[in-house]
Amino acid sequence: MTILIVGAGILGLSHAYAAAKRGLKVHVFERTHTPLGASVRNFGQALVTGQPPGVMLDLAQASRGIWGDWAQRAGFDLKRNGSYLFARTEAEEHLLDAFCQGRAREFGYRAELLRGAQKDALYDGQFSHHRAALHGLDDQQVYSREAIPALVQYLQRELGVEFHFSTLVRDVEPGHIRTTTGRFNGTQVIVCSGHDYQTLLAEPLATLKPQICRLQMLRVRPKVDLQLQHSLLTGLSCVHYGAFADLPQAAAVQADILRDSPHLDQHGIHLLISPTPYGELIVGDSHDYSRDPSPFNGEQVDNWMLQLCEETLGCEVQVVERWQGVYGARGAQPFTWLDVAPGVSAALMHTGVGMSVGPAMGERNIARLLGEA
Ligand SMILES: Cc1cc2nc3c(=O)[nH]c(=O)nc-3n(C[C@H](O)[C@H](O)[C@H](O)COP(=O)(O)OP(=O)(O)OC[C@H]3O[C@@H](n4cnc5c(N)ncnc54)[C@H](O)[C@@H]3O)c2cc1C
């Protein structure tokens, strides 16, 4: 059985891994010379703590171990110390407290709320100005721009996956695909084309009414040598992530945001900070939803995010790089597996957590295709 996969982002690579480790012949087709899509533009946070109970939490928990295996076999940096989500206000602290007392226990999130001396001891007191810190023990951090290429190398070297870079797939049909470097035959085609809804399968994908989210991102150097080893979030993320957003206490957090900083709500700004292996930090993000993403970044949006970042870290930062990230968003479901024709399917994310759940999605989809599940 030969599997033809379109796209070398995290979804394409996850499906390639799951198929190749079962001994199937796998080809991956990527239009750029190296992956340059959402999977390398992101924070690299593989978050369990933020996922809503149910399938997303299950997938994130199952993905955790796969990331661990990959890091070891492919040799990329994986931080396994978890995340700190800081409560900056009374409302944020109440929400995190309620999460720990209720949902975390009920659904098995491994998280603890640090207060007082425990919180003040973090990074020599650097975060003592916050009210509390939720330590998400299962959250992991990769440096995507290194991890994704390392994963490609590993799949090529150890599992015999054949990569066809700088190759645009023009058309997919049962049994074959047509590309800019020729026609290839295969038993099953899996389209993992990210937020490109126009090149392939345009009509079936249009029925999903997909949208695109555009995010502003920065890489910064902190003026204090923090040697950060954890992913950082604040209470702002609680109105964004499904683990918290539907708890009754989230309403007060949202009301505070609307009263004190409506611009954050208007631009979908919620602060994430990710450590790179080199002492620098990836900072973002804003959320701008549309059918076609605007190419124009607002400087004011970057300034608001930098201000939040400096307040959260308690130190100044210097910007070293800026970019735009884009991902598929706001479908009816958080992700889709679409059987388009016999032997032709599409696997797509519609929310910004593909790094957190993608590895286990690949595993489950391939198991189901082969009749194992
Ligand atoms: C700024 C930003 C921050 C994020 N942060 C996080 C985070 O911290 N944690 C998390 O879990 N998720 C995060 N996400 C979301 C996550 O990155 C995405 O959900 C995930 O990367 C989507 O993976 P993908 O493989 O579907 O898409 P992509 O990575 O975009 O890959 C799709 C690939 O398909 C290729 N392709 C498309 N059409 C064709 C064609 N016809 N022929 C050949 N190749 C084709 C494209 O070139 C591309 O390389 C973030 C996203 C962004 C943009």
Ligand as a Chemical Component Dictionary entry (heavy atoms), coordinates in Angstrom:
data_LIG
# 
_chem_comp.id                   LIG 
_chem_comp.type                 NON-POLYMER 
_chem_comp.pdbx_formal_charge   0 
_chem_comp.three_letter_code    LIG 
# 
loop_
_chem_comp_atom.comp_id 
_chem_comp_atom.atom_id 
_chem_comp_atom.alt_atom_id 
_chem_comp_atom.type_symbol 
_chem_comp_atom.charge 
_chem_comp_atom.model_Cartn_x 
_chem_comp_atom.model_Cartn_y 
_chem_comp_atom.model_Cartn_z 
_chem_comp_atom.pdbx_ordinal 
LIG C1  C1  C 0 1.485  32.128 14.567 1  
LIG C2  C2  C 0 0.950  30.782 14.940 2  
LIG C3  C3  C 0 1.138  30.306 16.238 3  
LIG C4  C4  C 0 0.665  29.039 16.586 4  
LIG N1  N1  N 0 1.015  28.508 17.796 5  
LIG C5  C5  C 0 0.675  27.228 18.075 6  
LIG C6  C6  C 0 1.133  26.618 19.274 7  
LIG O1  O1  O 0 1.918  27.166 20.035 8  
LIG N2  N2  N 0 0.686  25.367 19.570 9  
LIG C7  C7  C 0 -0.154 24.685 18.712 10 
LIG O2  O2  O 0 -0.558 23.580 19.043 11 
LIG N3  N3  N 0 -0.521 25.211 17.532 12 
LIG C8  C8  C 0 -0.135 26.453 17.195 13 
LIG N4  N4  N 0 -0.519 27.005 16.020 14 
LIG C9  C9  C 0 -1.354 26.228 15.106 15 
LIG C10 C10 C 0 -0.535 25.206 14.341 16 
LIG O3  O3  O 0 0.695  25.766 13.932 17 
LIG C11 C11 C 0 -1.360 24.734 13.125 18 
LIG O4  O4  O 0 -2.610 24.228 13.581 19 
LIG C12 C12 C 0 -0.616 23.634 12.380 20 
LIG O5  O5  O 0 0.700  24.005 12.101 21 
LIG C13 C13 C 0 -1.346 23.292 11.087 22 
LIG O6  O6  O 0 -0.577 22.291 10.452 23 
LIG P1  P1  P 0 -0.858 21.894 8.954  24 
LIG O7  O7  O 0 0.085  20.790 8.629  25 
LIG O8  O8  O 0 -2.313 21.650 8.769  26 
LIG O9  O9  O 0 -0.559 23.220 8.104  27 
LIG P2  P2  P 0 0.811  23.848 7.565  28 
LIG O10 O10 O 0 1.896  23.806 8.564  29 
LIG O11 O11 O 0 0.473  25.184 7.022  30 
LIG O12 O12 O 0 1.243  22.869 6.384  31 
LIG C14 C14 C 0 0.540  22.757 5.170  32 
LIG C15 C15 C 0 1.582  22.545 4.088  33 
LIG O13 O13 O 0 0.939  22.140 2.876  34 
LIG C16 C16 C 0 1.650  22.701 1.809  35 
LIG N5  N5  N 0 0.738  22.696 0.636  36 
LIG C17 C17 C 0 -0.501 23.237 0.578  37 
LIG N6  N6  N 0 -1.043 22.994 -0.634 38 
LIG C18 C18 C 0 -0.118 22.297 -1.344 39 
LIG C19 C19 C 0 -0.105 21.761 -2.663 40 
LIG N7  N7  N 0 -1.151 21.884 -3.491 41 
LIG N8  N8  N 0 1.002  21.099 -3.080 42 
LIG C20 C20 C 0 2.067  20.946 -2.258 43 
LIG N9  N9  N 0 2.112  21.436 -1.000 44 
LIG C21 C21 C 0 1.010  22.097 -0.548 45 
LIG C22 C22 C 0 1.997  24.088 2.299  46 
LIG O14 O14 O 0 3.074  24.642 1.560  47 
LIG C23 C23 C 0 2.353  23.817 3.763  48 
LIG O15 O15 O 0 3.744  23.590 3.948  49 
LIG C24 C24 C 0 -0.058 28.267 15.633 50 
LIG C25 C25 C 0 -0.242 28.748 14.343 51 
LIG C26 C26 C 0 0.279  29.983 13.988 52 
LIG C27 C27 C 0 0.117  30.460 12.566 53 
# 
loop_
_chem_comp_bond.comp_id 
_chem_comp_bond.atom_id_1 
_chem_comp_bond.atom_id_2 
_chem_comp_bond.value_order 
_chem_comp_bond.pdbx_ordinal 
LIG C1  C2  SING 1  
LIG C2  C3  SING 2  
LIG C2  C26 DOUB 3  
LIG C3  C4  DOUB 4  
LIG C4  N1  SING 5  
LIG C4  C24 SING 6  
LIG N1  C5  DOUB 7  
LIG C5  C6  SING 8  
LIG C5  C8  SING 9  
LIG C6  O1  DOUB 10 
LIG C6  N2  SING 11 
LIG N2  C7  SING 12 
LIG C7  O2  DOUB 13 
LIG C7  N3  SING 14 
LIG N3  C8  DOUB 15 
LIG C8  N4  SING 16 
LIG N4  C9  SING 17 
LIG N4  C24 SING 18 
LIG C9  C10 SING 19 
LIG C10 O3  SING 20 
LIG C10 C11 SING 21 
LIG C11 O4  SING 22 
LIG C11 C12 SING 23 
LIG C12 O5  SING 24 
LIG C12 C13 SING 25 
LIG C13 O6  SING 26 
LIG O6  P1  SING 27 
LIG P1  O7  DOUB 28 
LIG P1  O8  SING 29 
LIG P1  O9  SING 30 
LIG O9  P2  SING 31 
LIG P2  O10 DOUB 32 
LIG P2  O11 SING 33 
LIG P2  O12 SING 34 
LIG O12 C14 SING 35 
LIG C14 C15 SING 36 
LIG C15 O13 SING 37 
LIG C15 C23 SING 38 
LIG O13 C16 SING 39 
LIG C16 N5  SING 40 
LIG C16 C22 SING 41 
LIG N5  C17 SING 42 
LIG N5  C21 SING 43 
LIG C17 N6  DOUB 44 
LIG N6  C18 SING 45 
LIG C18 C19 SING 46 
LIG C18 C21 DOUB 47 
LIG C19 N7  SING 48 
LIG C19 N8  DOUB 49 
LIG N8  C20 SING 50 
LIG C20 N9  DOUB 51 
LIG N9  C21 SING 52 
LIG C22 O14 SING 53 
LIG C22 C23 SING 54 
LIG C23 O15 SING 55 
LIG C24 C25 DOUB 56 
LIG C25 C26 SING 57 
LIG C26 C27 SING 58 
# 
